[in-house]
Amino acid sequence: MSLYSLNEPLEECHQDLVWLFYKINIHCWEYFMTMCANSFTFKNVFAVSVLMLGLTACSADDQSADPNRLSGVVRLDGSSTVFPVSEAVAEEFLAVEPGVRVTVGVSGTGGGFQKFAAGEIDISDASRVIKDSEIEAAQANGIDFLEIPIAYDGLSVIVNKENTWVDYLTVAELNMIWEPGSSVDSWNDVRPEWPDQPLRLYGPGTDSGTFDYFTEVINGESGASRPDYTASEDDNVLVQGISGDVSALGFFGYAYYIANEAVLTLVPIDGGNGPVRPTSTTINDGSYSPLSRPIFIYLSKVSAARPEVRAFVEFYLDQAPALAAEVGYVAMPAAEYQQTRDALLAF
């Protein structure tokens, strides 16, 4: 009979050695009882007792935590678009390295880069590439970094489930709706055949990389947008707003649509070659244009020197293809993940 069946759990022990100590302890106890029965001196009894305690301590030490286990804290913050992937990776990593605590915040891509440049976090989640001004802020604090693409996203335009008139939107129509100074305030301002009904807008806040990307490709300048819309850095707030407002139009990352498709309607976008819905295929092959984009994590070089952070990022790259697809994004080709692993190895 194995000792494991008598004293669970002993995952950290070497089974044969623990069993040996167990047998020695039993024999020592039997010897102790024999000496007592034969009236051995107290000195001899004490000596055997000390031996038993020593052997028991050795056995207990063998059951202690593996000194090779990692510990510490890995801190992520930034994009709400990237959050579902990072959160899923963090949960899986906990099962592998339970001594490491991974925190994942959501302050928007811009907010994440501010914390990253200040050295407050190890990894910044980002739904766009880092801006020159953000690079300068990081460099001013001596922070070098590695840009790591993790998946593809199709930025999704959404209406309420009860909206029966919108069949698709063109890029020109999106620009007319969202451009600075836009006078569009009802659906029939977009197309005359659509109802004379208020058009209420929902979208990410100005710290969001999704906001930056959308305004750049639709309005021609990052950050250029009409201000009179319901804004939030939390995409779940946008989901709730659009699902509860029949006059709503909004946009956010594809994963949030997938998670809520029962209460939302996805709008096909005509980028010049006819209306296209975002799907894993159209996002990956680029035909969902111009709203397909990569999403990223940014790793601080100072943090990468800590074994728990490096192990987490290596694990992230291993798990990203499956977990990105699981939460609603599109995995990159295997060769791109390998390129990033090679870059990480040299970083």
C-alpha positions in Angstrom: 0.0 0.0 0.0 1.3 3.4 -0.9 1.7 6.1 1.7 -0.3 8.5 -0.6 -3.4 6.5 0.2 -2.9 7.1 3.9 -1.8 10.7 3.9 -3.2 12.8 1.0 -2.1 15.0 -0.6 1.6 14.5 -1.1 2.1 16.0 -4.6 5.3 17.6 -3.8 7.0 14.5 -2.3 9.2 11.8 -3.8 7.1 8.7 -3.2 9.9 6.2 -2.6 11.8 8.3 -0.2 8.7 9.2 1.8 7.7 5.5 2.0 11.2 4.7 3.3 11.0 7.2 6.0 7.6 5.9 6.9 8.9 2.4 7.3 11.9 3.5 9.3 9.6 5.4 11.7 7.4 2.4 12.2 10.4 0.2 13.0 11.8 2.8 15.4 8.5 2.9 17.2 8.4 -0.9 17.5 12.0 -0.8 18.8 11.0 1.9 21.3 8.1 -0.2 22.6 10.4 -3.2 22.9 12.9 -1.3 25.0 10.2 0.0 27.2 9.0 -3.6 27.8 12.5 -4.7 28.6 13.0 -1.8 31.1 15.8 -0.1 29.0 17.3 3.0 30.6 15.7 6.4 30.1 18.8 7.5 28.3 18.4 4.9 25.6 14.7 5.6 25.2 15.4 9.3 24.8 18.0 8.6 22.1 15.6 6.6 20.1 12.9 9.2 20.5 15.3 11.9 19.1 16.1 9.7 16.2 12.3 9.3 15.4 11.7 13.0 15.6 14.6 13.6 13.2 13.4 11.1 10.7 9.9 12.5 10.9 11.3 16.0 10.3 13.1 14.8 7.2 9.9 13.3 5.9 8.0 16.5 6.5 10.7 18.5 4.8 10.4 16.3 1.7 6.7 17.1 1.6 7.4 20.9 1.6 6.9 23.2 -1.4 9.1 22.7 -4.4 11.8 25.4 -4.2 11.6 25.7 -8.0 8.1 27.0 -7.9 7.7 30.6 -9.0 6.2 33.3 -6.8 5.4 37.0 -7.0 3.0 39.3 -8.8 2.5 40.0 -12.5 0.6 43.2 -13.2 -1.3 43.9 -16.4 -3.6 46.8 -17.3 -4.9 48.6 -20.4 -7.3 47.7 -23.2 -10.8 46.3 -22.5 -10.6 44.6 -25.9 -7.5 42.6 -24.9 -8.8 42.0 -21.3 -10.8 38.8 -22.1 -7.6 37.2 -23.5 -5.4 38.3 -20.7 -7.9 37.3 -18.1 -8.3 33.8 -19.6 -4.5 33.4 -19.8 -4.1 34.5 -16.2 -6.7 31.9 -15.0 -4.9 29.1 -16.8 -1.5 30.3 -15.5 -2.7 30.1 -11.9 -3.3 26.4 -12.3 0.3 25.9 -13.5 2.0 28.4 -11.1 -0.3 28.8 -8.1 2.4 30.9 -6.3 2.2 33.7 -8.8 -0.6 36.2 -8.6 -1.6 37.9 -11.9 -3.7 41.0 -11.8 -5.5 42.3 -14.9 -6.9 45.8 -14.9 -9.0 47.7 -17.5 -8.1 51.4 -17.8 -8.1 51.6 -21.6 -5.2 51.4 -24.0 -4.1 54.9 -23.3 -4.5 54.5 -19.5 -2.5 51.3 -19.6 0.3 53.0 -21.5 0.4 55.8 -18.9 0.9 53.2 -16.1 3.4 51.3 -18.2 5.5 54.4 -18.9 5.5 55.1 -15.2 6.7 51.6 -14.3 3.5 50.8 -12.4 2.7 47.7 -14.4 4.7 44.9 -16.1 2.6 44.4 -19.2 0.3 46.8 -21.0 -2.7 45.4 -22.9 -3.2 47.4 -26.1 -5.7 47.4 -29.0 -3.5 49.7 -31.1 0.3 50.3 -31.5 2.0 52.5 -29.0 2.1 56.2 -30.0 5.3 58.2 -30.3 4.4 60.3 -27.3 3.9 57.2 -25.2 7.3 55.8 -26.4 8.9 59.1 -25.3 7.2 58.9 -21.9 8.5 55.3 -21.4 12.0 56.2 -22.5 12.1 59.2 -20.2 11.7 56.7 -17.3 14.2 54.2 -18.7 11.6 51.7 -19.8 12.4 49.6 -22.9 9.7 47.3 -24.2 8.8 44.5 -26.5 5.7 44.7 -28.7 3.9 41.4 -28.8 0.9 40.8 -31.2 -1.4 38.2 -29.7 -4.4 37.9 -32.0 -6.6 39.6 -34.6 -9.8 41.5 -33.9 -12.6 42.8 -36.1 -13.8 46.0 -34.7 -17.6 45.5 -34.7 -20.4 47.9 -35.4 -23.5 47.0 -33.5 -27.3 47.9 -33.3 -30.1 46.8 -31.0 -31.7 43.4 -31.7 -35.0 45.1 -32.5 -33.5 47.3 -35.2 -35.0 46.0 -38.4 -33.9 48.6 -40.9 -30.1 48.6 -40.9 -28.9 46.0 -43.4 -25.3 47.4 -43.7 -23.4 50.6 -43.4 -20.7 52.0 -45.7 -17.4 53.6 -44.4 -18.7 56.9 -45.8 -21.9 56.6 -43.8 -20.0 55.8 -40.6 -17.9 58.9 -41.3 -21.0 61.0 -41.8 -22.3 59.7 -38.4 -19.2 60.0 -36.3 -17.1 62.8 -37.8 -16.5 66.0 -35.7 -19.3 68.5 -36.2 -21.7 65.8 -37.6 -25.3 67.0 -37.8 -26.7 63.4 -38.0 -29.2 62.9 -35.1 -31.8 60.6 -36.6 -31.7 57.4 -38.7 -33.3 59.0 -41.7 -30.4 61.5 -41.8 -28.3 58.6 -42.9 -30.7 57.2 -45.4 -34.0 58.8 -46.3 -35.8 55.4 -46.3 -34.9 54.7 -42.7 -37.2 55.8 -39.9 -37.3 59.4 -38.5 -36.2 58.1 -35.2 -33.4 59.4 -32.9 -30.0 57.9 -33.5 -28.1 57.5 -30.2 -24.4 56.6 -30.2 -22.4 54.4 -27.9 -18.6 53.9 -28.1 -15.3 53.6 -26.2 -13.9 56.5 -24.3 -11.0 58.6 -25.5 -8.4 56.5 -23.5 -9.4 53.5 -25.6 -7.3 52.1 -28.3 -10.5 51.0 -30.1 -11.6 54.6 -30.1 -8.2 55.6 -31.6 -8.3 53.0 -34.3 -11.9 53.5 -35.3 -11.5 57.3 -35.5 -8.3 57.0 -37.5 -9.7 54.6 -40.2 -13.2 56.1 -40.3 -12.6 59.8 -39.7 -9.0 60.0 -41.0 -7.5 61.1 -37.7 -6.9 59.3 -34.5 -9.1 60.9 -31.8 -11.3 62.9 -34.2 -14.9 62.3 -33.3 -18.1 64.0 -32.4 -18.3 64.3 -28.6 -22.1 63.8 -28.0 -22.2 60.0 -27.5 -22.3 57.7 -24.5 -18.7 56.7 -23.8 -17.2 54.1 -21.6 -13.9 52.3 -21.2 -15.8 49.2 -20.2 -17.3 47.4 -23.2 -19.8 45.6 -21.0 -21.4 49.1 -20.3 -21.7 49.6 -24.0 -23.3 46.2 -24.5 -25.9 47.0 -21.8 -26.6 50.4 -23.3 -27.1 49.2 -26.9 -29.1 46.1 -25.9 -31.5 48.3 -24.0 -31.9 51.1 -26.7 -33.7 50.3 -30.0 -32.2 53.6 -31.4 -28.6 52.7 -30.5 -25.6 52.4 -32.8 -22.2 51.6 -31.3 -18.9 49.8 -31.8 -16.4 47.7 -29.8 -14.2 44.5 -30.1 -15.6 41.4 -31.8 -15.3 39.3 -28.7 -17.9 41.4 -26.9 -20.3 40.8 -29.7 -19.7 37.0 -29.7 -20.3 36.9 -25.9 -23.6 38.9 -26.3 -24.9 38.0 -29.8 -28.2 36.9 -28.4 -29.1 40.5 -27.5 -27.2 42.4 -30.3 -27.2 42.7 -34.1 -23.9 42.9 -36.0 -23.9 45.3 -38.9 -22.0 44.4 -42.1 -19.6 47.1 -43.3 -19.0 48.0 -46.9 -15.4 49.1 -47.3 -15.6 49.4 -51.0 -16.1 45.8 -52.1 -19.6 45.2 -50.8 -20.9 44.6 -47.3 -18.9 42.1 -45.2 -19.6 40.8 -41.7 -16.7 40.2 -39.3 -16.1 36.5 -38.9 -13.0 34.5 -38.0 -12.4 34.1 -41.8 -13.0 37.6 -42.9 -11.0 39.1 -40.0 -8.0 36.7 -40.7 -7.9 37.2 -44.4 -8.4 41.0 -44.2 -11.6 41.1 -46.3 -13.4 42.7 -43.3 -11.8 46.0 -44.1 -10.9 48.5 -42.8 -11.9 47.4 -39.3 -9.7 44.3 -38.9 -6.6 44.9 -36.7 -4.0 43.1 -34.5 -4.2 43.4 -30.7 -1.1 43.5 -28.5 0.6 43.2 -25.2 3.7 45.3 -24.4 6.3 43.8 -22.1 8.7 46.0 -20.0 12.3 44.9 -20.3 12.9 45.5 -16.6 10.0 43.2 -15.7 11.1 40.6 -18.2 14.1 40.0 -16.0 11.9 38.6 -13.3 11.3 34.9 -13.8 7.6 34.9 -13.0 6.9 37.6 -15.6 8.9 36.0 -18.3 7.3 32.6 -17.6 3.8 34.3 -17.8 4.6 35.8 -21.2 6.0 32.5 -22.5 2.8 30.8 -21.3 0.7 33.6 -22.9 2.2 33.0 -26.3 1.7 29.2 -26.0 -2.0 29.7 -25.0 -2.9 32.7 -27.0 -4.0 30.8 -30.2 -6.6 28.7 -28.4 -7.7 31.2 -25.8 -8.0 34.1 -28.2 -10.3 31.9 -30.4 -12.2 30.8 -27.3 -13.1 34.4 -26.2 -14.0 35.5 -29.8 -10.8 36.7 -31.5 -8.8 35.2 -34.3 -5.5 33.4 -33.8 -2.5 34.6 -35.8 -0.6 32.1 -38.1 1.7 29.8 -36.1 4.8 31.4 -37.8 3.9 34.8 -36.3 3.7 33.4 -32.8 7.1 31.7 -33.4 8.7 35.0 -34.5 7.5 36.6 -31.3 8.9 33.7 -29.2 12.2 34.2 -30.9 12.1 38.0 -30.2 11.2 37.3 -26.5 14.2 34.9 -26.2 16.5 37.6 -27.4 14.9 40.3 -25.2 
